[in-house]
Amino acid sequence: MELPREDFAIFGDLAVLPAWRGQGIERRLHDAVLTFRDETGSVLFADSTDATMRGIYRNWRHVWRTAGGSADRCAPPRC
């Protein structure tokens, strides 16, 4: 996949154990990753077949773009 610029961050495998879910921990981790970095853009790879995760990222104002295969590229609005 070709990224639009050199100063781009890619992160994945953001997960919270079931016992800790529903407390806003994943959102805080997500926001920290995007806030405390030097890059001006980011790409999140996520399973496009997971409707729950798509809904979460949509609520967080991510924009989904197809990257090919079974995953979508999810780019935050600040990118």
MOPAC internal coordinates of N, CA, C and O (Angstrom, degrees):
PM7 1SCF
backbone

  N    0.0000 0     0.00 0     0.00 0    0    0    0
  C    1.4458 1     0.00 0     0.00 0    1    0    0
  C    1.5181 1   109.19 1     0.00 0    2    1    0
  O    1.2310 1   120.35 1   -44.71 1    3    2    1
  N    1.2827 1   116.94 1   135.29 1    3    2    1
  C    1.4579 1   122.00 1   178.52 1    5    3    2
  C    1.5228 1   109.30 1   -93.05 1    6    5    3
  O    1.2310 1   120.95 1   -52.89 1    7    6    5
  N    1.3238 1   115.79 1   127.11 1    7    6    5
  C    1.4549 1   120.81 1   178.86 1    9    7    6
  C    1.5270 1   109.25 1   -92.40 1   10    9    7
  O    1.2310 1   119.93 1   -29.27 1   11   10    9
  N    1.3262 1   117.74 1   150.73 1   11   10    9
  C    1.4529 1   120.89 1  -173.31 1   13   11   10
  C    1.5261 1   115.66 1   -70.34 1   14   13   11
  O    1.2310 1   119.37 1   161.03 1   15   14   13
  N    1.3048 1   118.80 1   -18.97 1   15   14   13
  C    1.4642 1   121.00 1   179.64 1   17   15   14
  C    1.5258 1   109.62 1  -156.81 1   18   17   15
  O    1.2310 1   120.65 1   -13.27 1   19   18   17
  N    1.3203 1   116.36 1   166.73 1   19   18   17
  C    1.4553 1   120.74 1  -175.05 1   21   19   18
  C    1.5206 1   113.31 1   -73.90 1   22   21   19
  O    1.2310 1   119.56 1   145.61 1   23   22   21
  N    1.3113 1   118.44 1   -34.39 1   23   22   21
  C    1.4639 1   120.89 1  -175.78 1   25   23   22
  C    1.5274 1   110.96 1   -89.37 1   26   25   23
  O    1.2310 1   121.64 1  -112.92 1   27   26   25
  N    1.3138 1   114.47 1    67.08 1   27   26   25
  C    1.4570 1   122.30 1  -176.48 1   29   27   26
  C    1.5167 1   109.64 1  -121.52 1   30   29   27
  O    1.2310 1   119.79 1   -43.37 1   31   30   29
  N    1.3143 1   118.01 1   136.63 1   31   30   29
  C    1.4613 1   122.66 1   176.40 1   33   31   30
  C    1.5200 1   109.24 1  -103.79 1   34   33   31
  O    1.2310 1   120.80 1   -35.85 1   35   34   33
  N    1.3122 1   116.08 1   144.15 1   35   34   33
  C    1.4626 1   121.90 1   174.91 1   37   35   34
  C    1.5193 1   107.05 1  -123.98 1   38   37   35
  O    1.2310 1   120.49 1   -51.76 1   39   38   37
  N    1.3304 1   116.66 1   128.24 1   39   38   37
  C    1.4568 1   118.50 1   175.16 1   41   39   38
  C    1.5158 1   109.30 1  -135.34 1   42   41   39
  O    1.2310 1   121.39 1   -24.01 1   43   42   41
  N    1.3116 1   114.95 1   155.99 1   43   42   41
  C    1.4603 1   120.27 1  -178.43 1   45   43   42
  C    1.5158 1   110.58 1  -159.14 1   46   45   43
  O    1.2310 1   120.94 1     0.18 1   47   46   45
  N    1.3014 1   115.82 1  -179.82 1   47   46   45
  C    1.4646 1   122.54 1   178.80 1   49   47   46
  C    1.5225 1   112.64 1    57.50 1   50   49   47
  O    1.2310 1   120.51 1  -141.29 1   51   50   49
  N    1.2991 1   116.64 1    38.71 1   51   50   49
  C    1.4557 1   121.19 1   174.33 1   53   51   50
  C    1.5241 1   106.80 1   -82.16 1   54   53   51
  O    1.2310 1   120.64 1   -61.62 1   55   54   53
  N    1.3201 1   116.38 1   118.38 1   55   54   53
  C    1.4666 1   119.95 1  -175.93 1   57   55   54
  C    1.5244 1   110.26 1  -146.96 1   58   57   55
  O    1.2310 1   121.42 1   -28.63 1   59   58   57
  N    1.3055 1   114.89 1   151.37 1   59   58   57
  C    1.4535 1   122.49 1   176.07 1   61   59   58
  C    1.5225 1   107.07 1  -125.84 1   62   61   59
  O    1.2310 1   120.47 1   -45.38 1   63   62   61
  N    1.3189 1   116.70 1   134.62 1   63   62   61
  C    1.4654 1   120.58 1   179.37 1   65   63   62
  C    1.5254 1   109.98 1   -59.29 1   66   65   63
  O    1.2310 1   120.32 1   -33.89 1   67   66   65
  N    1.3369 1   116.99 1   146.11 1   67   66   65
  C    1.4650 1   120.67 1  -176.74 1   69   67   66
  C    1.5293 1   114.20 1   -51.47 1   70   69   67
  O    1.2310 1   119.85 1   141.19 1   71   70   69
  N    1.3153 1   117.89 1   -38.81 1   71   70   69
  C    1.4675 1   120.66 1  -177.87 1   73   71   70
  C    1.5321 1   112.43 1   -64.94 1   74   73   71
  O    1.2310 1   119.90 1   159.71 1   75   74   73
  N    1.3255 1   117.80 1   -20.29 1   75   74   73
  C    1.4590 1   122.40 1  -176.77 1   77   75   74
  C    1.5268 1   112.85 1  -104.89 1   78   77   75
  O    1.2310 1   119.62 1   179.85 1   79   78   77
  N    1.3079 1   118.33 1    -0.15 1   79   78   77
  C    1.4662 1   121.49 1  -177.39 1   81   79   78
  C    1.5277 1   111.44 1   -73.19 1   82   81   79
  O    1.2310 1   121.09 1   -21.00 1   83   82   81
  N    1.3144 1   115.52 1   159.00 1   83   82   81
  C    1.4593 1   120.76 1   178.16 1   85   83   82
  C    1.5168 1   113.82 1    82.33 1   86   85   83
  O    1.2310 1   120.18 1  -170.06 1   87   86   85
  N    1.3413 1   117.26 1     9.94 1   87   86   85
  C    1.4606 1   121.13 1  -178.79 1   89   87   86
  C    1.5294 1   112.60 1  -114.48 1   90   89   87
  O    1.2310 1   120.73 1  -173.36 1   91   90   89
  N    1.3281 1   116.20 1     6.64 1   91   90   89
  C    1.4586 1   119.72 1   179.86 1   93   91   90
  C    1.5181 1   114.42 1    80.51 1   94   93   91
  O    1.2310 1   120.17 1  -169.52 1   95   94   93
  N    1.3340 1   117.28 1    10.48 1   95   94   93
  C    1.4633 1   121.02 1  -177.57 1   97   95   94
  C    1.5197 1   111.08 1   -67.48 1   98   97   95
  O    1.2310 1   120.09 1   135.85 1   99   98   97
  N    1.3251 1   117.43 1   -44.15 1   99   98   97
  C    1.4651 1   119.78 1  -179.14 1  101   99   98
  C    1.5291 1   110.54 1   -62.30 1  102  101   99
  O    1.2310 1   120.38 1   139.06 1  103  102  101
  N    1.3014 1   116.89 1   -40.94 1  103  102  101
  C    1.4708 1   120.01 1   178.98 1  105  103  102
  C    1.5177 1   110.53 1   -62.67 1  106  105  103
  O    1.2310 1   119.98 1   137.25 1  107  106  105
  N    1.3356 1   117.65 1   -42.75 1  107  106  105
  C    1.4646 1   120.29 1  -179.97 1  109  107  106
  C    1.5244 1   111.55 1   -66.17 1  110  109  107
  O    1.2310 1   120.21 1   140.82 1  111  110  109
  N    1.3390 1   117.20 1   -39.18 1  111  110  109
  C    1.4680 1   120.45 1   176.23 1  113  111  110
  C    1.5305 1   110.27 1   -63.00 1  114  113  111
  O    1.2310 1   121.14 1   132.52 1  115  114  113
  N    1.3180 1   115.43 1   -47.48 1  115  114  113
  C    1.4688 1   122.21 1   178.75 1  117  115  114
  C    1.5275 1   110.57 1   -55.92 1  118  117  115
  O    1.2310 1   120.55 1   130.35 1  119  118  117
  N    1.3307 1   116.55 1   -49.65 1  119  118  117
  C    1.4607 1   120.78 1  -178.51 1  121  119  118
  C    1.5250 1   111.57 1   -64.31 1  122  121  119
  O    1.2310 1   120.27 1   142.29 1  123  122  121
  N    1.3347 1   117.08 1   -37.71 1  123  122  121
  C    1.4650 1   120.65 1   178.74 1  125  123  122
  C    1.5223 1   111.12 1   -64.55 1  126  125  123
  O    1.2310 1   120.40 1   138.42 1  127  126  125
  N    1.3243 1   116.84 1   -41.58 1  127  126  125
  C    1.4642 1   120.37 1   178.41 1  129  127  126
  C    1.5269 1   110.01 1   -60.41 1  130  129  127
  O    1.2310 1   120.19 1   136.86 1  131  130  129
  N    1.3127 1   117.24 1   -43.14 1  131  130  129
  C    1.4642 1   120.61 1  -177.74 1  133  131  130
  C    1.5275 1   113.19 1   -76.76 1  134  133  131
  O    1.2310 1   120.11 1   153.31 1  135  134  133
  N    1.3221 1   117.39 1   -26.69 1  135  134  133
  C    1.4571 1   121.12 1  -177.32 1  137  135  134
  C    1.5254 1   112.38 1   -82.30 1  138  137  135
  O    1.2310 1   120.38 1   136.19 1  139  138  137
  N    1.3281 1   116.87 1   -43.81 1  139  138  137
  C    1.4626 1   121.23 1  -172.61 1  141  139  138
  C    1.5278 1   111.58 1  -100.38 1  142  141  139
  O    1.2310 1   121.08 1  -115.91 1  143  142  141
  N    1.3099 1   115.55 1    64.09 1  143  142  141
  C    1.4658 1   121.65 1   177.66 1  145  143  142
  C    1.5118 1   108.09 1  -146.46 1  146  145  143
  O    1.2310 1   121.17 1   -22.40 1  147  146  145
  N    1.3237 1   115.36 1   157.60 1  147  146  145
  C    1.4571 1   120.55 1  -178.09 1  149  147  146
  C    1.5245 1   112.94 1   -89.73 1  150  149  147
  O    1.2310 1   120.19 1   157.47 1  151  150  149
  N    1.3219 1   117.24 1   -22.53 1  151  150  149
  C    1.4662 1   120.96 1  -176.94 1  153  151  150
  C    1.5276 1   110.42 1   -67.00 1  154  153  151
  O    1.2310 1   121.04 1   -27.57 1  155  154  153
  N    1.3286 1   115.62 1   152.43 1  155  154  153
  C    1.4637 1   119.87 1  -179.82 1  157  155  154
  C    1.5226 1   112.77 1   -93.16 1  158  157  155
  O    1.2310 1   119.88 1   173.95 1  159  158  157
  N    1.3159 1   117.82 1    -6.05 1  159  158  157
  C    1.4591 1   121.40 1   179.54 1  161  159  158
  C    1.5098 1   110.46 1  -144.61 1  162  161  159
  O    1.2310 1   120.43 1   -11.25 1  163  162  161
  N    1.3163 1   116.78 1   168.75 1  163  162  161
  C    1.4601 1   120.27 1   178.44 1  165  163  162
  C    1.5181 1   110.15 1  -153.50 1  166  165  163
  O    1.2310 1   121.54 1   -20.63 1  167  166  165
  N    1.3180 1   114.67 1   159.37 1  167  166  165
  C    1.4605 1   122.17 1   176.47 1  169  167  166
  C    1.5144 1   107.08 1  -132.51 1  170  169  167
  O    1.2310 1   120.58 1   -46.72 1  171  170  169
  N    1.3119 1   116.50 1   133.28 1  171  170  169
  C    1.4555 1   122.25 1   175.62 1  173  171  170
  C    1.5151 1   107.37 1  -116.09 1  174  173  171
  O    1.2310 1   120.55 1   -56.28 1  175  174  173
  N    1.3226 1   116.56 1   123.72 1  175  174  173
  C    1.4541 1   120.33 1   176.68 1  177  175  174
  C    1.5203 1   108.11 1   -93.83 1  178  177  175
  O    1.2310 1   120.58 1   -51.61 1  179  178  177
  N    1.3207 1   116.50 1   128.39 1  179  178  177
  C    1.4595 1   121.59 1  -177.73 1  181  179  178
  C    1.5183 1   109.33 1  -141.56 1  182  181  179
  O    1.2310 1   121.17 1   -23.91 1  183  182  181
  N    1.3161 1   115.36 1   156.09 1  183  182  181
  C    1.4598 1   121.81 1   179.81 1  185  183  182
  C    1.5261 1   109.15 1   -74.80 1  186  185  183
  O    1.2310 1   120.51 1   -66.77 1  187  186  185
  N    1.3160 1   116.62 1   113.23 1  187  186  185
  C    1.4641 1   120.37 1  -176.71 1  189  187  186
  C    1.5217 1   113.01 1   -70.20 1  190  189  187
  O    1.2310 1   119.79 1   168.40 1  191  190  189
  N    1.3260 1   118.01 1   -11.60 1  191  190  189
  C    1.4647 1   120.40 1   178.98 1  193  191  190
  C    1.5271 1   112.00 1   -87.03 1  194  193  191
  O    1.2310 1   119.71 1   171.96 1  195  194  193
  N    1.3201 1   118.15 1    -8.04 1  195  194  193
  C    1.4615 1   122.52 1  -179.39 1  197  195  194
  C    1.5304 1   108.70 1   -89.57 1  198  197  195
  O    1.2310 1   121.05 1   -84.48 1  199  198  197
  N    1.3167 1   115.60 1    95.52 1  199  198  197
  C    1.4690 1   121.17 1  -175.61 1  201  199  198
  C    1.5262 1   112.07 1   -61.78 1  202  201  199
  O    1.2310 1   119.91 1   144.70 1  203  202  201
  N    1.3236 1   117.78 1   -35.30 1  203  202  201
  C    1.4612 1   120.91 1   179.79 1  205  203  202
  C    1.5202 1   110.76 1   -63.12 1  206  205  203
  O    1.2310 1   120.64 1   132.14 1  207  206  205
  N    1.3323 1   116.38 1   -47.86 1  207  206  205
  C    1.4597 1   120.03 1  -179.74 1  209  207  206
  C    1.5277 1   111.52 1   -66.97 1  210  209  207
  O    1.2310 1   120.36 1   141.17 1  211  210  209
  N    1.3157 1   116.92 1   -38.83 1  211  210  209
  C    1.4730 1   119.13 1   177.26 1  213  211  210
  C    1.5255 1   109.97 1   -59.54 1  214  213  211
  O    1.2310 1   120.72 1   138.61 1  215  214  213
  N    1.3276 1   116.22 1   -41.39 1  215  214  213
  C    1.4612 1   120.38 1   178.51 1  217  215  214
  C    1.5198 1   112.61 1   -63.93 1  218  217  215
  O    1.2310 1   120.80 1   138.73 1  219  218  217
  N    1.3330 1   116.08 1   -41.27 1  219  218  217
  C    1.4653 1   120.35 1   178.66 1  221  219  218
  C    1.5187 1   110.19 1   -62.20 1  222  221  219
  O    1.2310 1   120.71 1   129.43 1  223  222  221
  N    1.3317 1   116.25 1   -50.57 1  223  222  221
  C    1.4668 1   119.01 1  -178.31 1  225  223  222
  C    1.5277 1   111.31 1   -66.21 1  226  225  223
  O    1.2310 1   119.90 1   146.37 1  227  226  225
  N    1.3125 1   117.80 1   -33.63 1  227  226  225
  C    1.4679 1   120.37 1   176.58 1  229  227  226
  C    1.5322 1   109.66 1   -64.27 1  230  229  227
  O    1.2310 1   120.38 1   137.92 1  231  230  229
  N    1.3377 1   116.88 1   -42.08 1  231  230  229
  C    1.4636 1   120.76 1   177.48 1  233  231  230
  C    1.5239 1   111.69 1   -63.06 1  234  233  231
  O    1.2310 1   120.83 1   152.72 1  235  234  233
  N    1.3320 1   116.01 1   -27.28 1  235  234  233
  C    1.4625 1   120.67 1   178.71 1  237  235  234
  C    1.5211 1   110.78 1   -86.86 1  238  237  235
  O    1.2310 1   120.02 1  -169.07 1  239  238  237
  N    1.3322 1   117.57 1    10.93 1  239  238  237
  C    1.4568 1   125.88 1   175.86 1  241  239  238
  C    1.5264 1   113.76 1    67.49 1  242  241  239
  O    1.2310 1   120.50 1  -148.07 1  243  242  241
  N    1.3141 1   116.65 1    31.93 1  243  242  241
  C    1.4641 1   120.29 1   172.83 1  245  243  242
  C    1.5226 1   108.95 1   -80.26 1  246  245  243
  O    1.2310 1   120.82 1   -27.21 1  247  246  245
  N    1.2934 1   116.04 1   152.79 1  247  246  245
  C    1.4585 1   122.94 1   177.08 1  249  247  246
  C    1.5164 1   107.79 1  -110.38 1  250  249  247
  O    1.2310 1   120.39 1   -54.40 1  251  250  249
  N    1.3321 1   116.86 1   125.60 1  251  250  249
  C    1.4688 1   121.32 1  -177.91 1  253  251  250
  C    1.5128 1   110.22 1   -89.92 1  254  253  251
  O    1.2310 1   121.60 1   -47.83 1  255  254  253
  N    1.3244 1   114.53 1   132.17 1  255  254  253
  C    1.4604 1   121.23 1   175.21 1  257  255  254
  C    1.5165 1   107.78 1  -132.50 1  258  257  255
  O    1.2310 1   120.29 1   -47.91 1  259  258  257
  N    1.3075 1   117.05 1   132.09 1  259  258  257
  C    1.4570 1   120.90 1  -179.57 1  261  259  258
  C    1.5179 1   109.93 1   -68.45 1  262  261  259
  O    1.2310 1   121.51 1   -49.90 1  263  262  261
  N    1.3309 1   114.72 1   130.10 1  263  262  261
  C    1.4656 1   120.59 1   179.50 1  265  263  262
  C    1.5168 1   110.98 1  -108.70 1  266  265  263
  O    1.2310 1   120.21 1   175.07 1  267  266  265
  N    1.3279 1   117.21 1    -4.93 1  267  266  265
  C    1.4608 1   121.05 1  -177.82 1  269  267  266
  C    1.5125 1   110.48 1   104.63 1  270  269  267
  O    1.2310 1   120.67 1   -19.77 1  271  270  269
  N    1.3147 1   116.32 1   160.23 1  271  270  269
  C    1.4588 1   120.33 1  -178.68 1  273  271  270
  C    1.5080 1   111.49 1    67.24 1  274  273  271
  O    1.2310 1   120.40 1    31.93 1  275  274  273
  N    1.3257 1   116.84 1  -148.07 1  275  274  273
  C    1.4601 1   121.30 1  -176.85 1  277  275  274
  C    1.5256 1   112.44 1   -97.09 1  278  277  275
  O    1.2310 1   119.90 1  -174.76 1  279  278  277
  N    1.3221 1   117.80 1     5.24 1  279  278  277
  C    1.4616 1   120.21 1  -178.59 1  281  279  278
  C    1.5196 1   110.11 1  -114.74 1  282  281  279
  O    1.2310 1   121.26 1   -25.21 1  283  282  281
  N    1.3056 1   115.19 1   154.79 1  283  282  281
  C    1.4578 1   122.36 1   173.98 1  285  283  282
  C    1.5222 1   108.25 1  -112.11 1  286  285  283
  O    1.2310 1   121.00 1   -24.93 1  287  286  285
  N    1.2972 1   115.70 1   155.07 1  287  286  285
  C    1.4564 1   120.26 1   173.58 1  289  287  286
  C    1.5174 1   106.44 1   -94.87 1  290  289  287
  O    1.2310 1   120.54 1   -52.42 1  291  290  289
  N    1.2874 1   116.56 1   127.58 1  291  290  289
  C    1.4561 1   122.19 1  -178.23 1  293  291  290
  C    1.5212 1   108.00 1  -112.51 1  294  293  291
  O    1.2310 1   119.93 1   -68.04 1  295  294  293
  N    1.3065 1   117.73 1   111.96 1  295  294  293
  C    1.4612 1   121.63 1  -175.77 1  297  295  294
  C    1.5183 1   110.14 1  -111.05 1  298  297  295
  O    1.2310 1   120.03 1   -54.40 1  299  298  297
  N    1.3307 1   117.54 1   125.60 1  299  298  297
  C    1.4575 1   119.88 1   178.23 1  301  299  298
  C    1.5237 1   111.20 1   -61.21 1  302  301  299
  O    1.2310 1   119.89 1   -24.16 1  303  302  301
  N    1.3086 1   117.81 1   155.84 1  303  302  301
  C    1.4562 1   120.81 1  -177.22 1  305  303  302
  C    1.5218 1   113.17 1   -63.65 1  306  305  303
  O    1.2310 1   119.20 1   159.56 1  307  306  305
  N    1.3229 1   119.13 1   -20.44 1  307  306  305
  C    1.4615 1   119.99 1  -178.79 1  309  307  306
  C    1.5164 1   112.06 1   -79.57 1  310  309  307
  O    1.2310 1   118.95 1   174.23 1  311  310  309
  N    1.3268 1   119.61 1    -5.77 1  311  310  309
  C    1.4649 1   122.78 1  -179.12 1  313  311  310
  C    1.5109 1   110.73 1   -82.60 1  314  313  311
  O    1.2310 1   120.10 1   180.00 1  315  314  313

